[in-house]
Amino acid sequence: MEIINAHVHMIEMQKMVQMHGDISLPPGIAVLEHIQDTLPLLSPQTLLAQMDEAGIDKSILYAVQAPIVYASNEYVCSLVSEHPDRLLGFASVNPHDPQAPAVLETAVKEMGLKGLKLHPPLQNFYPDDKAVFPIYEKAVELDIPVVFHVGTTPFGSMCRLDQANPLLIDAIAVAFPSLRILLTHLGTLWHNESFMVVEKNPNVFIDTAAYITEIPQILTSDIVRRIGPDKIIFGTDYPMPYGSHGHRMKDFVDCIKSLPLQDDVIKAIMGQNINRLLHGPDSPAQGVSLKMLMAQMQEMLGK
């Protein structure tokens, strides 16, 4: 079974401090309480070792153009270039930059990055703001997926939760029906709203990068059946800690494998569905003609 971790960060800590060293981090940020356990995981060698331990074939690294969790397109590209058989990269852009579509095109066409990651709360924008629609238009043109952070955001007063509301993504899915979209973290703690968006829109997926203790409670067999087993994608949010535990990819692999789901569903979540996000379905679904339905109904009633 092929396993792909579709949600990995490799943060440029030194550059982040150089660029934004004057930022004052508010107290009480849970994700920073165990930062000493997280910092060693930022080594590419440790990343690959965790992948090997967990039996993960490939990981997708996210660039993030934000003051926190910063990683440049160039950095992600360099890591992918060093390990092309194990890593794929997604770009990021500054949504407030009028040149963002051009930056994205360069990242895809010249750096070989395969998608776009946006974090509305950390980047301080509303994803349904039409001012950023040119970025989505460029993603459609480039035929790449867009990943949106949704749900809880553990950075205290540095960001606003309403910018992470998954219902905002519905407007994008409707405006750009050919744009493949991935919501993160099972939407926690906005999972019901996230599932609504995924269930409603054929072009929206969701990843499993939630707290490991919450995954079995949220990703039930009924939910999987309702939103579609082809809509769920494995991810762990490496290297972020969960609870008092340091991040261990194998724990997430074991967690998903232990869910009361059929083997073919587990295989789809772990590695097959990400290919649908990256490349689209093998055979795109066809719309239904209302006129044809009416004709069929009249024919049935005529009998």
C-alpha positions in Angstrom: 0.0 0.0 0.0 1.4 3.4 -1.0 1.3 6.0 1.7 1.7 9.7 1.1 1.7 12.3 3.8 0.0 15.3 2.2 0.6 17.8 5.0 4.2 18.5 6.0 6.0 21.7 7.0 9.8 22.3 7.0 10.1 25.7 8.6 13.0 28.1 8.0 13.4 29.1 11.6 16.6 31.2 11.1 15.1 33.1 8.2 11.8 33.5 10.0 13.6 35.2 12.9 15.7 37.4 10.5 12.6 38.6 8.7 10.1 38.9 11.6 12.3 39.0 14.7 10.4 41.9 16.2 7.2 39.9 16.4 6.0 39.4 20.0 4.4 36.0 20.5 1.5 36.1 23.0 1.5 33.8 26.0 -0.5 30.6 26.2 0.1 29.3 22.7 -0.2 25.6 23.1 1.9 24.7 20.0 4.8 26.6 21.5 4.8 24.9 24.8 6.7 21.9 23.4 8.8 23.8 20.9 12.0 22.1 22.2 10.6 18.8 21.0 9.6 20.3 17.7 12.8 22.0 16.6 14.9 18.8 16.1 12.2 17.6 13.7 13.0 20.4 11.2 16.0 18.5 10.0 15.4 16.9 6.5 17.2 13.8 7.7 14.8 13.4 10.7 11.8 13.9 8.3 13.1 11.1 6.1 13.8 8.9 9.1 10.2 9.4 10.4 8.9 8.6 6.9 10.9 5.4 6.8 9.7 4.4 10.3 6.1 5.0 9.3 6.4 3.3 5.9 5.5 6.5 4.1 6.6 6.6 0.5 6.3 10.4 -0.1 5.5 13.6 1.7 4.2 16.9 0.4 6.1 19.9 1.8 4.2 23.2 2.1 5.8 26.6 1.6 4.1 29.3 3.8 4.5 33.0 3.1 3.6 34.1 6.7 5.4 35.5 9.7 4.9 32.1 11.6 5.6 28.7 10.0 7.6 30.5 7.3 9.1 28.5 4.4 9.9 30.0 1.1 9.1 28.5 -2.3 12.9 28.4 -2.9 13.5 26.4 0.2 10.8 23.9 -0.5 12.1 23.6 -4.1 15.6 22.9 -2.8 14.5 20.1 -0.5 12.4 18.5 -3.2 15.4 18.7 -5.6 17.6 16.9 -3.1 15.0 14.1 -2.6 12.8 14.0 -5.7 11.8 10.4 -5.1 10.5 11.1 -1.6 9.2 14.7 -1.6 6.8 16.9 -3.5 6.4 20.6 -3.0 3.5 23.1 -2.8 4.1 26.8 -3.2 2.8 29.7 -1.2 2.2 33.4 -2.1 1.4 36.6 -0.3 -2.3 37.1 -1.0 -1.9 40.8 -0.5 0.7 41.1 -3.3 -0.7 42.1 -6.7 2.1 40.0 -8.2 1.0 36.8 -6.4 -0.4 35.1 -9.6 3.0 35.7 -11.4 4.9 34.4 -8.3 2.7 31.3 -8.4 3.3 30.8 -12.1 7.1 31.0 -11.5 6.9 28.5 -8.6 5.0 26.0 -10.7 6.6 26.4 -14.1 10.2 27.1 -13.1 10.5 25.4 -9.6 8.3 22.5 -10.4 6.0 22.9 -7.3 2.7 21.0 -7.6 0.1 23.1 -5.7 -0.6 26.1 -3.6 -0.9 26.4 0.2 -2.7 29.3 1.8 -3.2 30.0 5.5 -5.9 32.7 5.8 -5.5 33.4 9.5 -1.7 33.6 9.5 -1.7 35.5 6.2 -4.5 37.8 7.4 -7.1 37.6 4.6 -10.5 36.2 3.9 -10.4 33.5 1.3 -13.7 34.5 -0.3 -12.5 38.1 -0.8 -12.8 38.7 -4.6 -9.5 40.7 -4.4 -7.7 37.3 -4.2 -9.7 35.6 -6.9 -6.9 36.2 -9.5 -4.8 33.8 -7.5 -7.4 31.1 -7.9 -7.8 31.9 -11.6 -4.1 31.3 -12.0 -4.3 28.0 -10.1 -7.0 26.9 -12.5 -4.9 28.0 -15.5 -1.9 26.0 -14.1 -4.2 23.0 -13.3 -2.9 22.8 -9.7 -4.8 22.3 -6.4 -5.1 24.8 -3.6 -4.9 23.9 0.1 -6.7 26.1 2.6 -6.0 26.0 6.3 -9.4 25.8 8.0 -10.5 25.2 11.6 -8.8 25.9 14.9 -5.6 27.9 14.7 -3.4 27.7 17.8 -1.7 31.1 17.6 -3.7 33.1 20.1 -4.2 36.8 19.4 -1.8 36.7 16.3 -4.7 35.6 14.1 -8.5 35.6 13.7 -10.6 32.4 13.7 -13.3 33.8 11.4 -10.7 33.8 8.6 -10.4 30.0 9.0 -14.2 29.3 8.7 -14.5 26.5 6.2 -17.8 27.8 5.0 -15.9 30.7 3.3 -14.4 28.1 1.0 -17.8 27.2 -0.4 -17.9 30.4 -2.3 -14.6 29.6 -3.9 -15.7 26.0 -4.8 -18.8 27.4 -6.5 -17.0 30.2 -8.3 -14.3 27.9 -9.5 -15.8 24.4 -10.0 -12.8 23.1 -11.8 -10.4 24.2 -9.0 -9.4 21.2 -6.9 -9.4 22.3 -3.2 -8.1 20.7 0.0 -9.3 21.6 3.5 -7.0 20.8 6.3 -7.1 19.2 9.8 -10.5 17.6 9.3 -11.7 21.1 10.0 -11.2 20.8 13.7 -13.0 22.1 15.6 -15.1 23.1 12.7 -15.4 19.6 11.3 -19.2 19.6 10.7 -19.0 22.7 8.6 -16.0 21.4 6.7 -17.8 18.1 6.0 -20.7 20.1 4.7 -18.4 21.9 2.2 -16.8 18.6 1.1 -20.0 16.8 0.8 -21.6 19.5 -1.3 -18.8 20.3 -3.7 -17.3 17.6 -6.0 -14.0 19.6 -6.2 -13.3 19.8 -2.4 -11.3 17.3 -0.4 -10.2 17.2 3.3 -7.1 15.9 5.0 -6.7 14.0 8.3 -4.1 16.2 9.9 -6.1 16.6 13.1 -5.0 15.9 16.7 -4.5 12.1 16.8 -6.8 11.7 19.8 -9.6 13.3 17.8 -9.3 11.4 14.5 -11.3 8.3 15.6 -14.0 10.4 17.1 -14.4 12.6 14.0 -13.6 10.3 11.1 -16.4 7.8 11.7 -17.5 5.2 9.1 -20.8 7.1 8.7 -19.0 10.4 7.9 -16.7 8.6 5.5 -19.7 7.1 3.7 -21.6 10.4 3.6 -18.8 12.7 2.3 -17.3 10.0 0.1 -14.2 7.8 0.8 -12.6 9.3 -2.3 -12.6 12.8 -0.6 -10.3 12.1 2.4 -6.5 12.5 2.2 -3.9 11.4 4.7 -1.8 14.1 6.3 -0.2 14.6 9.7 0.8 18.3 9.9 4.4 17.3 10.7 6.3 18.5 12.8 3.5 20.1 14.9 3.0 18.4 18.3 -0.3 17.0 19.5 -1.2 17.3 23.1 1.9 16.7 25.2 3.4 14.4 22.5 6.1 15.1 20.0 5.2 14.5 16.4 5.6 10.9 15.2 4.3 10.1 11.7 3.9 6.4 12.6 1.3 7.2 15.2 -0.9 8.8 12.6 -0.4 5.9 10.1 -1.3 3.4 12.8 -4.3 5.5 13.8 -5.8 5.6 10.3 -5.1 1.9 9.7 -7.0 1.1 13.0 -10.2 2.9 11.9 -13.2 0.6 11.4 -13.1 1.1 7.6 -12.8 -1.4 4.7 -9.3 -2.0 3.4 -10.0 -0.4 0.1 -11.1 2.8 1.9 -7.9 2.8 4.0 -5.8 2.4 0.8 -7.7 5.3 -0.8 -7.2 7.6 2.1 -3.5 6.7 2.6 -2.3 7.2 -1.0 -4.8 7.0 -3.8 -6.9 10.0 -3.2 -4.0 12.5 -3.2 -3.5 11.6 -6.9 -7.1 12.7 -7.6 -6.3 16.0 -5.9 -3.0 16.5 -7.8 -4.2 15.4 -11.2 -8.0 15.3 -11.2 -10.2 12.2 -11.7 -9.4 9.8 -14.5 -12.8 10.4 -16.0 -14.5 13.7 -15.1 -18.1 13.4 -14.0 -20.7 14.5 -16.5 -23.4 16.9 -15.7 -27.1 15.8 -15.8 -29.4 17.4 -18.4 -32.7 18.4 -16.8 -34.3 18.2 -20.3 -33.1 14.6 -20.6 -34.5 13.8 -17.1 -37.8 15.2 -18.0 -37.9 13.2 -21.2 -37.1 10.0 -19.3 -39.8 10.7 -16.7 -42.4 11.4 -19.4 -41.4 8.1 -21.1 -41.8 6.2 -17.8 -45.2 7.8 -17.1 -46.3 7.0 -20.6 -45.7 3.4 -20.0 
